[in-house]
Amino acid sequence: MNNCIFCKIIAGEIPSKKVYEDDRCYAFYDIQPLAPQHFLVVPKQHIAAANEITEDSAALVGHIFAVIAKLTAELGFADGFRVVTNCGEDAGQTVKHLHFHVLGGKTLGSFN
């Protein structure tokens, strides 16, 4: 997508603090962290939101979760972290590119 900020970050057109990259996904630190560890993992394939995940893209999402497990272990907070994805404006999605927030490094509150 031409105007997608995450596509531009993946392409190197906008700088980011990279955590990880492979042929299917890109991870980078959030510029407004909500926890001591807060990074995003995005697929390189442009998928607008979670409601556009199909059987064909399900393996990609599984790969992203395997990457999240690897990164949280490497960064030392695999014993407790949160993965969040917002789907649509009503849920707070501001960038129309599927992405997973990974937050940890402290005790996180519940959603009661």
N, C-alpha and C positions, 0 to 999 in steps of 0.2 A: 504494500500500500504506500502510495507516494507521500502522504502526510502523516503517517504513523510514527510517532516518536520512538517507539520500541524498535520498529524496523530500521529507523535511522541509527539508533544505538547499536543494534546488531551489525549494521553495515559500517560502523566506525565513523559515521558522519556527525554524531554527537558523542562527546566524550563520556565515559563511565568508568567507575572503579570495578573492573572485572574481577569476579570471583572464580568463574569457570566458563569454559567454552568447549563444545564439541560440534560435530556436524549436524546435530539435531536441536541443541538448545544453547542458551546463553544465560549466565547468571551474573548479576551485578548488585552492588550495594545501593540501597534506597537512599535518595538524597534528603529525605526527611524521616530518619529512623524513629521507630516507635519502641524499640528495645535495643539493648546493647549490641545484639546481632540482628540485623534486619537486611535481608537481601531479597531480590526478585529472581525468579527463574522463568524465562520466557521461551516458548518454542521459536525456532527460526522460521518455521512455516507460519504465515499469518493466519491465525484463527481469531476471530473477533472476540469471542467469549465462550464460557463453558457450555452454553446452550448450543454451540455449533460443533461440539465434539461428536464425532461419529465413530462407528465401528472401525473405520479406516484410520482414524487418528488416535484411537484408544491406546495403541502400543506406544505412541509418542508420549502420551500422558503418563503411562507406566514408566517409561524411561526417565521422564522428568522426576518422578517420585523416587526412583533409584538414585538419581543424581542428588536429590535433596538428602537422602539418607547418607550418602557418601560425604557430602559437604558438611553436614552437621557433625559427623564423626570427626572429620579432619579439623574442623574449627572448634571442637571440644564441647559441644552442647547437644549431643545425640540423645542424652538422657531426658531431655525435656525441650520441646519446641512446638510451635504452632505453624500450620500451613493454612493460608487464607487465599481464596480467590473470590472476587466479587463478580457478579454476573448481572449486567444491566445497570442503568442509571439509578433505579430504585434501591439497588444494593450498594451504591457508591462507586461503581466502576467508572473511572474517569478516562482511562486509556482503552480504546477499543482494540486491544490485542491481548489474548489470553495470557495471564501471568499469575504466578503463585508467589505470594509474600511468605517468606520464611522468617519467623521471629523467635528469638531465644536469648539465652545469656542471662536470664533472670527468671524469677518465679512470675508467671503470667496469671492474671486474674481470670476468674470464670465469667461466663456470659449469663449469669442468673438474672 
